[in-house]
Amino acid sequence: AQTVTQSQPEMSVQEAETVTLSCTYDTSESDYYLFWYKQPPSRQMILVIRQEAYKQQNATENRFSVNFQKAAKSFSLKISDSQLGDAAMYFCAYRSLTSYGGATNKLIFGTGTLLAVQP
Amino acid sequence: KAGVTQTPRYLIKTRGQQVTLSCSPISGHRSVSWYQQTPGQGLQFLFEYFSETQRNKGNFPGRFSGRQFSNSRSEMNVSTLELGDSALYLCASSLERGGAYNTEAFFGQGTRLTVV
């Protein structure tokens, strides 16, 4: 079974600075997807960034980028130029390509990292 | 376009009762997944439906059940409620077309269930 581990329960960053959130995962699959989701106080989960395991190039979305190390099973999120609106719980998530030979959208989540942004 | 809609947003029930939560996916999305979020257990997968068929199920007791209708709307039901069922229940919908697996899950705002 796949597992996702986020070892940083809380992080803090100064506005305009850069912060990196860590995520490791365990799987025996060779193809899969990894995601970072943001959950603000409103509780709605918002996709931040996605990485396909077969792509060697690290995904980037504006101020958000990942460092995907497939061999090390590591998937960290870097937030540059942090803004007050970035304060939220961040979840790392894993998705298999298939389950029992069929498609699946099942996500396996880590325990989350609560990010505080100091003005 | 409208997002994923979950109703009701808040619910208070008594132990032993049953509850039904509803999720309307984004128009055109045929995959719906349900998750339970608690402070102690985090986000846990409940089940996934695609075209009215349960495609995947998490490790929850049989008191938790769900279904999906022909219009892709989904309901989940919890019978004989326990205090430990108090949680935020999140629904997510995904677009799947022609075997394309590269799909994003869009989440609703959740239903906050409190069991007293």
Contacts between the chains, C-beta under 8 A, distances in Angstrom:
chain1	res1	chain2	res2	distance
A	33	B	102	7.8
A	37	B	107	7.9
A	42	B	109	6.8
A	43	B	88	6.2
A	43	B	109	6.0
A	43	B	110	5.2
A	43	B	112	8.0
A	44	B	107	6.0
A	44	B	108	7.3
A	44	B	109	4.8
A	44	B	110	7.4
A	45	B	90	6.6
A	45	B	92	7.5
A	45	B	107	3.8
A	46	B	107	7.6
A	47	B	104	5.7
A	47	B	105	7.4
A	47	B	106	7.8
A	50	B	104	6.9
A	52	B	102	7.3
A	91	B	43	6.7
A	97	B	101	5.5
A	98	B	101	7.5
A	99	B	55	7.5
A	99	B	56	5.6
A	102	B	55	6.4
A	103	B	50	7.5
A	103	B	55	7.6
A	103	B	96	6.4
A	103	B	99	7.2
A	103	B	101	5.5
A	104	B	48	6.5
A	104	B	55	6.5
A	104	B	56	5.4
A	105	B	31	5.0
A	105	B	33	5.6
A	105	B	48	6.1
A	105	B	92	7.3
A	105	B	94	4.4
A	105	B	96	7.6
A	105	B	103	6.5
A	105	B	105	5.7
A	106	B	33	6.4
A	106	B	45	5.3
A	106	B	48	5.5
A	106	B	56	5.0
A	106	B	58	8.0
A	107	B	33	7.3
A	107	B	35	7.6
A	107	B	43	7.9
A	107	B	45	6.8
A	107	B	92	7.6
A	107	B	105	6.3
A	108	B	45	7.0
A	109	B	35	7.9
A	109	B	42	6.3
A	109	B	43	4.0
A	110	B	42	7.7
A	111	B	42	4.9
A	112	B	42	6.7
A	112	B	43	7.9
